[in-house]
Amino acid sequence: MEKAKILVIEDTPEMANLIGQYVKKGGMDANVCLTAEDALLSMQKTEPDAVLLDLNLPGMSGMDFLRKFRAEEKKLTPVIVVSGNDRDEDIIAALENGADDFVTKPFSPRVLQARLSAALRRTAKASAAAEESTQFGEYTILENSCVLKRGAAKVKLSSKEFDVLSLLVHHAGETLSPAKIFNAVWKVPFGDVTAVAVYIQRLRKKIEKDPRNPEFIKTIFRYGYRFDIPEGPTA
């Protein structure tokens, strides 16, 4: 399962590394940048799932970064300002310019982790509501984005893995033969149908708690595969 990617923008190296450690302890990946300019370059390679932003930065200020970030249609990505500026004017300005939350320094690591996790959960729900989605257990399939999420974190799938999973989910409760899956996903008149079994095994390793005793993708002997959606969330 792919971890949520958090972009940390903080110009004090000691504080930046400290925040990065807190993020990692919370089960997320941290990408630390000391300037807004470095952060913008980093975002060209890796799109963050959330941003922790200081306001007092050399060069481009945190507030200017926030305006630019929101102007580029990144409306759902949560931004939490982490700043020593605790004046009402600074907090209001940050919120008015698109920040989702404001944490003042010094801060409690647990509070920061909790607010970051809450922001990611809100984003996951908003993203799912903005497009066609299907929920099963802890997972959500976002059809338009071709993304599978477990909670707020993305599950890394290849395009073919996603297509096979999406097909099975859309035909939940129905037994699909390997040939039918192959024809629907690969869309070629001839090919090796045994590829379907390979992709089923890959998917089970990524979404099943016990791939040898699958909860979702069931093998129906001599017929094919059936996707079962539990009535309630998985434990």
C-alpha positions as CSV (number, residue, x, y, z in Angstrom):
1,M,0.0,0.0,0.0
2,E,1.3,3.4,-1.0
3,K,1.8,5.8,1.9
4,A,0.4,9.3,1.9
5,K,3.0,11.8,0.6
6,I,3.4,14.9,2.7
7,L,5.3,17.9,1.5
8,V,7.0,19.8,4.4
9,I,8.1,23.4,3.6
10,E,10.1,24.8,6.5
11,D,13.3,26.9,6.3
12,T,14.9,26.0,9.6
13,P,16.6,22.6,9.0
14,E,16.3,21.4,12.5
15,M,12.5,22.1,12.6
16,A,12.1,20.7,9.1
17,N,13.7,17.4,10.0
18,L,11.7,17.3,13.2
19,I,8.4,17.7,11.4
20,G,9.5,15.2,8.9
21,Q,10.2,12.6,11.7
22,Y,6.7,13.3,13.1
23,V,5.1,12.7,9.7
24,K,7.0,9.4,9.3
25,K,6.0,8.2,12.8
26,G,2.4,8.8,11.7
27,G,2.8,6.3,8.9
28,M,3.3,8.8,6.1
29,D,6.2,9.7,3.8
30,A,7.8,13.1,4.2
31,N,9.4,15.2,1.5
32,V,11.2,18.1,3.2
33,C,12.0,21.4,1.4
34,L,13.7,24.4,2.9
35,T,12.2,27.0,0.4
36,A,9.0,27.4,-1.5
37,E,11.0,27.4,-4.8
38,D,12.4,24.0,-4.0
39,A,8.9,22.8,-3.1
40,L,7.5,23.9,-6.5
41,L,10.3,22.1,-8.3
42,S,9.7,19.0,-6.2
43,M,6.0,19.0,-7.0
44,Q,6.8,18.7,-10.7
45,K,8.1,15.2,-10.0
46,T,5.8,14.1,-7.1
47,E,2.3,15.4,-6.3
48,P,1.8,15.7,-2.6
49,D,-1.2,14.4,-0.8
50,A,-0.9,17.2,1.8
51,V,1.3,20.2,2.6
52,L,2.7,21.4,5.9
53,L,3.7,25.0,5.3
54,D,5.7,27.6,7.2
55,L,4.9,31.2,6.5
56,N,8.3,32.8,7.1
57,L,10.3,31.5,4.2
58,P,13.3,33.1,2.4
59,G,12.5,34.2,-1.2
60,M,8.9,33.3,-1.9
61,S,6.9,33.6,1.3
62,G,4.6,30.9,2.6
63,M,1.6,33.0,1.8
64,D,2.7,33.6,-1.8
65,F,3.3,29.8,-2.2
66,L,-0.2,29.2,-0.8
67,R,-1.8,31.6,-3.3
68,K,0.1,30.0,-6.2
69,F,-0.7,26.5,-5.0
70,R,-4.4,27.2,-4.9
71,A,-4.4,29.1,-8.2
72,E,-3.1,26.0,-10.0
73,E,-6.4,24.2,-9.3
74,K,-5.0,22.1,-6.4
75,K,-8.2,22.6,-4.5
76,L,-8.6,19.3,-2.7
77,T,-5.0,18.9,-1.5
78,P,-5.0,20.0,2.2
79,V,-2.6,22.6,3.3
80,I,-1.8,23.0,7.1
81,V,0.1,26.1,8.0
82,V,2.7,25.4,10.8
83,S,3.9,28.8,11.9
84,G,5.2,30.8,14.9
85,N,3.0,33.7,13.7
86,D,0.0,33.4,16.1
87,R,-1.6,36.8,15.4
88,D,-5.3,36.7,14.4
89,E,-4.5,38.6,11.2
90,D,-2.0,35.9,10.1
91,I,-4.3,33.0,10.8
92,I,-7.3,34.7,9.1
93,A,-5.1,35.6,6.0
94,A,-3.8,32.0,5.7
95,L,-7.3,30.6,5.9
96,E,-8.7,33.1,3.5
97,N,-5.9,32.2,1.0
98,G,-6.8,28.5,1.0
99,A,-5.2,27.0,4.1
100,D,-7.3,24.2,5.7
101,D,-5.8,24.5,9.2
102,F,-3.4,26.5,11.2
103,V,-1.0,25.1,13.8
104,T,1.1,27.5,15.9
105,K,4.6,26.7,17.1
106,P,5.5,25.3,19.5
107,F,3.1,22.4,18.9
108,S,2.3,18.9,20.1
109,P,3.5,16.2,17.7
110,R,0.4,14.2,18.4
111,V,-1.9,17.1,17.6
112,L,-0.1,17.8,14.4
113,Q,-0.3,14.1,13.4
114,A,-4.1,14.0,14.3
115,R,-4.9,17.2,12.3
116,L,-2.9,15.9,9.3
117,S,-4.7,12.6,9.4
118,A,-8.1,14.3,9.7
119,A,-7.3,16.5,6.7
120,L,-6.4,13.5,4.6
121,R,-9.6,11.8,5.6
122,R,-11.6,14.8,4.6
123,T,-9.8,14.9,1.2
124,A,-10.5,11.3,0.6
125,K,-14.2,11.7,1.2
126,A,-14.3,14.9,-1.0
127,S,-12.4,13.2,-3.8
128,A,-14.7,10.2,-3.7
129,A,-17.8,12.4,-3.8
130,A,-16.4,14.4,-6.8
131,E,-16.4,11.3,-9.1
132,E,-17.8,7.9,-9.5
133,S,-16.6,5.7,-6.7
134,T,-17.2,2.2,-5.3
135,Q,-16.5,1.2,-1.7
136,F,-15.6,-2.2,-0.5
137,G,-14.2,-2.9,3.0
138,E,-11.6,-0.3,3.8
139,Y,-11.1,0.4,0.1
140,T,-12.5,3.0,-2.4
141,I,-12.1,2.8,-6.1
142,L,-12.1,6.2,-7.8
143,E,-13.1,5.4,-11.4
144,N,-12.3,8.7,-13.1
145,S,-8.9,8.9,-11.5
146,C,-8.2,5.1,-11.9
147,V,-7.1,5.1,-8.3
148,L,-7.6,2.6,-5.5
149,K,-7.4,4.0,-1.9
150,R,-7.3,2.3,1.4
151,G,-8.5,5.0,3.7
152,A,-6.6,8.2,2.6
153,A,-3.6,6.3,1.2
154,K,-3.3,5.2,-2.4
155,V,-2.7,1.5,-3.2
156,K,-0.1,1.2,-6.0
157,L,-1.7,-0.6,-8.9
158,S,-0.6,-1.0,-12.5
159,S,-3.1,0.1,-15.2
160,K,-4.0,-3.6,-16.0
161,E,-4.3,-4.4,-12.3
162,F,-6.8,-1.5,-11.9
163,D,-8.7,-2.6,-15.0
164,V,-9.1,-6.2,-13.7
165,L,-10.1,-5.0,-10.3
166,S,-12.6,-2.5,-11.7
167,L,-14.2,-5.1,-13.9
168,L,-14.6,-7.6,-11.0
169,V,-16.1,-4.9,-8.7
170,H,-18.6,-3.8,-11.4
171,H,-19.7,-7.4,-11.7
172,A,-19.7,-8.1,-8.0
173,G,-21.5,-11.3,-7.1
174,E,-21.2,-12.6,-10.7
175,T,-18.7,-15.3,-11.7
176,L,-16.5,-14.2,-14.6
177,S,-14.5,-16.7,-16.6
178,P,-10.8,-16.0,-17.3
179,A,-11.6,-15.7,-21.0
180,K,-14.3,-13.0,-20.3
181,I,-11.9,-11.1,-18.0
182,F,-9.1,-11.3,-20.6
183,N,-11.4,-10.1,-23.5
184,A,-12.8,-7.2,-21.5
185,V,-9.4,-6.0,-20.2
186,W,-6.8,-6.8,-22.8
187,K,-9.2,-6.3,-25.7
188,V,-7.3,-8.5,-28.2
189,P,-8.7,-11.4,-30.1
190,F,-5.9,-13.8,-29.3
191,G,-3.6,-14.0,-26.2
192,D,-2.5,-15.9,-23.2
193,V,-5.6,-16.2,-20.9
194,T,-3.4,-17.5,-18.1
195,A,-2.3,-13.8,-17.6
196,V,-5.6,-13.4,-15.8
197,A,-4.6,-15.7,-13.0
198,V,-1.3,-13.8,-12.6
199,Y,-3.1,-10.5,-12.2
200,I,-5.6,-12.0,-9.8
201,Q,-2.7,-13.2,-7.6
202,R,-1.1,-9.8,-7.7
203,L,-4.4,-8.1,-6.7
204,R,-4.9,-10.5,-3.8
205,K,-1.4,-9.7,-2.5
206,K,-2.3,-6.0,-2.4
207,I,-5.9,-6.0,-1.1
208,E,-6.4,-9.3,0.8
209,K,-5.4,-9.7,4.4
210,D,-4.7,-13.3,3.7
211,P,-4.2,-13.9,-0.1
212,R,-4.5,-17.7,0.4
213,N,-8.0,-17.2,2.0
214,P,-9.4,-14.2,0.1
215,E,-12.2,-12.2,1.3
216,F,-12.9,-10.3,-1.9
217,I,-11.7,-12.2,-5.0
218,K,-13.0,-15.7,-4.8
219,T,-12.0,-18.6,-7.1
220,I,-15.0,-20.5,-8.3
221,F,-13.6,-23.9,-9.3
222,R,-13.9,-24.6,-13.0
223,Y,-15.8,-21.4,-13.7
224,G,-13.6,-18.4,-12.9
225,Y,-13.6,-15.6,-10.3
226,R,-16.2,-13.8,-8.3
227,F,-15.8,-10.5,-6.4
228,D,-17.7,-10.4,-3.1
229,I,-18.4,-7.0,-1.3
230,P,-18.9,-7.5,2.4
231,E,-22.0,-5.9,3.9
232,G,-19.9,-3.9,6.5
233,P,-16.4,-2.6,6.8
234,T,-13.6,-5.1,7.4
235,A,-12.2,-5.3,10.9
